Amino acid sequence: MFFHNDKTMHENLIRSLSAASAAIPVTPFLSSFSKYVVFPGFVDVHVHLREPGYFYKERMETGTMAAAAGGYTRVMSMPNLSPVPDSLEHLKVQTDIIERDARIFVHPYGSITKEQKGEALSDMEAMAPFVAGFSDDGRGVQSDDMMRAAMTEAKRLGKIIVAHCEDNSLLHGGYIHDGAYAKAHGHRGISSESEYKQIERDLALSKEIGCAYHVCHISTKESVEIIRKAKAEGVDVTCETAPHYLILDDSCLEEDGRFKMNPPLRSAEDRKALVEGLIDGTIDMIATDHAPHSLEEKSRGLEKSMMGIVGIETAFACLYTYLVKPGTVPLDRVIDALCVRPRERFSLPFADEYCVFDLESEYEIDPEKFISLGRATPFKGHRVFGKCVLTAIDGRIVYQNSDYNTEEK
């Protein structure tokens, strides 16, 4: 479905979407004349909404409003919260906030281990009916035996393990990629091996146990190849990467906390492998890893700033501008990664959820205009195409861009 650049057509679009009752087709119809394009609502399988516990970084309301402004109708919230959702009691603290304040659908993860400490399993059985899967995101599960036990229990419960893969023994105090920029500027580097070695371990366990397994935010060429091989061998694995890993590399780094995230921006060779993995389907999904922090926490430079950037409001525009418009990645592959494969993997409905984008609108990314409380983005100042006009769920508009307000004044 597409709509031309016509005021009357635009007004009809707003009216028809607000009263819509049928689901939007998964693949939009596009032409060289299209301006307003309707997509299924995006799904982000990796966001940090920070409530409960860290409301000064983000609130459920602001995080989900920001997601709606980016075209998202469903997000999955990571468990690095306080309290950690490691029991039904602790999970309920979060779900009560979701029920009260969320503007879109939020599917929480339960933690794999108690307090994400990697020492004992969480109460996975009690939480299973209420969570999208289990993750200790932010922390890799270091013990082989603990991950084996987690996968065994997840398989019994019919749930997926969603893994942040990081071998702490290989970090050596690093905080950016162990590449040319780190060496030239005297920074301690994070090796690629710290990521892909733990992926190798987990894939072997997944193959042994038969557990459904999803890898968070892959960033290295080795990770792509290892997962590609595992899929060919029939391992039940999917994975994601993020827009910044597909578009930027460590040559783009600046001495600024808005370029610090975990995993870090890798080499140009890694970025190329990620793009190839997206095109051939090895990389199933694009997730933002939206990770807001306070201004003070992100103002300490590359070494001392906290890990994490925001990106849920700008993800589509960056992907469209830097990958689709140049002809590098087909638009339908990007939409598949944002809409279709997340729903298939996590058994989410193809419901009456959609977003509308103006593909011809060019604008500069200005973090001060974000709805999210987070402001740290490596795309600050970039000029991009693709502005979200509105996002709707079940015929109800959950976000409408004020630039496209057609109501009479």
N, C-alpha and C positions, 0 to 999 in steps of 0.2 A: 504494500500500500504506500502511495506517496501523494504529496500535495504540492501543487505549483506555487510559485511566488505570486500570490494574488490575495488582496486584502479580504475580499468576500469569501474566498476559499478558506482563508485562515480563520475567519470568524466562524464559518461552518465547522471547521475542524474542532475548535474549542467546544462548540455546542455539542457536536456529535460524540466527542470523546467523553464528555462529562456525563452523557446519558447512555454510553455504550453498554451492551450486555453480552457481546460475543467476544471470544478470545481473538487476539490479533495473530495472524499467521507467523510462524517462526521465521521464515525468510521474507524480508520486505521486497516489494517490487520497486526497482530503481530505474531511472533513466537519466540521460545527460541533462535533462531539463528539471530534475527534481530539486526541491529546496527543503520542504518539510518531509521528513521521513519518519515513519512509525516503526518502532522495534518492539519486540517483547521486552518486558521489564528485565533489566539486568540483575544478575545474581552474583554477589561477592561472597566467596566462601572463606574469606580471611580478613576480618576487621577487628579492631580494638575499640570498643565503645566505652571502656574505662569505668563504667558503673556496674556494681558497687565498688567503692573504695578510693577512686581517683578522679572524682568529679571535677577537680580543678584542671585536668587535662582535657576532658570531654564529658558530656552528659549524654544520657540515652536520647534525650530529645534532640540535642544539637547534632549528634552523630547520625541519627536516622534522618533528620531533615537534610543534612549534607548529602547523605546517600541518595535521597529522593531527588535532590538537585543535580545529581550526576546521572540520573536515569535508572537508579536501582530500586527495585521493589522488594527484594529479599537480601538479607545479609546474614552471615554466620559469625557470631561473636566469640572471640578467643577468651580463654579462662584465666589469664593472668590478672586476676581481680582480688579484692579483699572483701569478704572471704573468697578464697578459691572455690569454685563449684566442684568440690570433691565428694559431696554427699547430697542427698536430697534436700536436707535442711539448708545447706549453703547455696545450692542451686536455686531454691525458692526465693532467696533474697534477690537474685538477679531477675528471675521470671516475674516477680511482683513489679519490679521497675519496668520491665519490658511491657507488661500488661498496662501499666499506668501511662507511660511516656513515649513509647515507640510510635513513630509515624508510619512505619512500613513493617513488613514481616521480619522478625528477628529470630533466628534459630541458634540457640546457644550450644557450645561444646561443653561437655564435662571434661574435667582433667583426667589424665591417665593415672597420675599418682597423687597421693595425698599432699596437699600444699605445693604441688609441682616439685617436690624435692627428690623424686626418683627413688624413694626408699621403700614405699609400700603402695599397693594399688588403691585407687579411690574406690568408692562404693559404686562400681560400674553398673551392677545389676539394678540397684534402686533408681539410678538416673536414666538408664537406657531408654525408657519410653518417652523421655522428655528432651533428649538431646540429639543433635545432628550426628554426633560421633564423639570420639575422645581424642584429646590433644593436650600436650604439655607445652604448647607453643611458647617460644621464647627460650625454652630449655630443651635440649636433646635428652632423651632417656639414655643415660650412659651405660647402664648395666644390660648386658645381653640377656641375662636371666629375667630381668624385670620386663623387658620388651617382649620376650617370649611369653611370659605369663599374661601380659596385657593383651597380646594378639590372641592367645588361646581363649581368654574370657570374652574378648570382643567378638570372636567368631561364634562362640556359644550364644551370645546375645543378639547376633545378627547386626552388629554395628561396625563402623569403619574406624580404623586408627588413622589419625591425621597428624603427621609427624614433622616437627621442626628438627631437621637433621644437622647436628653439630657435635663433633667429637671434641670435648673440652681439652683433652690431652694434646690436641694439635693446634690449639689457639695461640699459645705463647704470648698472651697479653696483647694480641693484635686488635685493631679496631677499624682498619680499612683494608682493601684488597692488597695482598702481598705481591705488588706489581711495580711498574715503572714509577708511578707517582709516589708511592710509599718510599721507594729507595731514593728518589730525587729529593724528597722533602723531609727525610729523617723520621718517617712514621713507622710504627710497628704494624706488620701486615698479618692479615688472616689468610691462611693457606686455603687453596681450593680443596685440598685433601680433607680438611676438617668437615666439609660438607659431604663430598661424594663417598667417603669411606663409610660413614654411618648409613647412607642410602644403600650401599652395597650390603651391609649387615642386615638391614631391615628387609630388603628384598629377599635375601636368603631365608629369613625367618618367615616372611609372608608366604613364600613358595612351600616351605616345610609345613606350615600350619594351615594354609588355605584361608588366611584372613584377608579381608578387603583392606587395602592400604592406599593412602593418599599422601603424597609428598608436598610439603609447603614450599613456596617461594624458591624454586631452584634457580641457581645463578651461574653454574659452571658448565663448560662443554662436556666434561666427564660425566656429570649428572645426567645430561641429556642422553648420552650414548648408553650409559648403564641402564636407564629406564627404557630406552628403545629396545635394547636387547632383552630385558625382562619381559616386556610386552610380547615380544616375538616368541618367548618361551611359555607364554600363557599365564604369567603371574598376574593376579588380580590387583593391578596398580594403576593409579591415575596420578597426575601431578599438575601443579600450577607454577606460573611465574608471574611477575608483576610488570606493569608498564615501564617502570624506570630501568629494569634490567634489559628490556627489549629495545630501548631507545638510547640509553646513556651507557658510558663505560668509564673506566677510571681516568681516562684522559680529560674527562669533563669535571673532575673534582676541583673544588675550591676550598680554601681554609675557612669553612663555614659549616656549622652543625646541620644545616639543611641538606647536606650531602652525606650524612652519616646514617646508615641503616644496617640491619643485620638480616640476611647476608649483605655484604657490601657490593657496590658497583664493581664489576670485574673487568677483564680486559676486552678489547675490541673483538678478539677471537672468540671469547666466551659469548659476547653479545650476538655475534653472527650465528653461532651454534644454537642459541636460544631461538632466534628468529626462524632458522631452518626447522627446529623442532616444533615450533608453533605451526608452521606451514604444513608439515607432513603429519601432524596430529600426535606426535610423541608427547608434546605438551598439550594437555587437554583443555586447561582453563587459564584465564587471566584473572588474577585476584589483586587487589590493591595493597594488601597489608597496611591499610590505613591505621597509622599509629601516632595519634596526637600526643604532644607533650607541651608543657608550659613554655613560654618565651624564655624564661630564665634557664630551663633545662636544655634548651637548644641553642643557647648563646655562648657556649663555652668552647667553640672551635671543634675541629675534627677529633682531637684526642679526648676531650672531657665532656662533650655533649652526650646526651642520652641517645641510644639507638632508636631510630624510627622517624618516618616522615608521613605526611598526609597526602592523599591523592584521590579520594573517592569522588570529589567534585570535578576533577579534571581528567580522569582516566580515559573516557571515550575520546575526548577532544585530542589528547596527546596521541592516542593510538591511531585515530583517523588522520591526523596531520602528518605524523612521521612514518607511518607504515602503510596506510591505505592510499592516501593521495599520491604518493610517489610510485604506487604500483608494486610495492614490496610484498604486501600481504593482502589477499582478497578480503573485501568487506565481509563476505559471508563467513569466512573463517574466524574473523574477529567476533562477529555476532554469535557464532557457534560457541566460541570460548567464553563469552560473557553471559550467554543465555541458555544454550541448549545443554551442553555437557554438564554444567553444574546441576541442572535439574535432573538429568538422567542419573548421575552418580549418587546424588543425595535424595533421590526419590521425591522430588518436589513437583507440584502440579504445574502443568502448562495452563495456567488460569487466566482470568481476565485482568491481566497486568500488562501495561505498556508504557513506553516513553516516546516522546516526539522530539526530534532534533532538527535544528536549522543547520544544514550542512554548509551553507554559504556564509554564515556569520563568522567573521574573523575578529578575534579580540586578544588582548594581552592578559596573561594570568597574573592576577593581583591577589596575593594571599590575604590582604586586608579586607577583601570583599567575600572571603569564605564564610559559610555558615558554620562550619566546624570551628571549634575553639583552637584547634591546631593551626599553625601558620607556616610550619617548616616544609617547604617543597623545593626540590632541585629545579623545578620548572618555572620558578618565579621569573617574570619578565618575558617568557616565551610567548610568541604570537601563534595562536592555534585557531583551527576551524572546527566548528561543531558545537553549537550552543544548545543546551537542553531547554526546550520550550515548556514542556510540562511532563509530569509523570502521574499516572493514574492507576488505581487499584479498584476493581469491582465497580467501575463507572464513577468513582470518586477521585477527584483531582487531589493528590497529596502534595504536589509542588507545581507552581506555575511561575515562570519567569516574568518579573514585572515589566521587562522590555516588551512583552508580547500580550500585555493586558488589553483585552478588547472590550471591557465593560464601559458603558457610557459614563462620562464624568459629570 
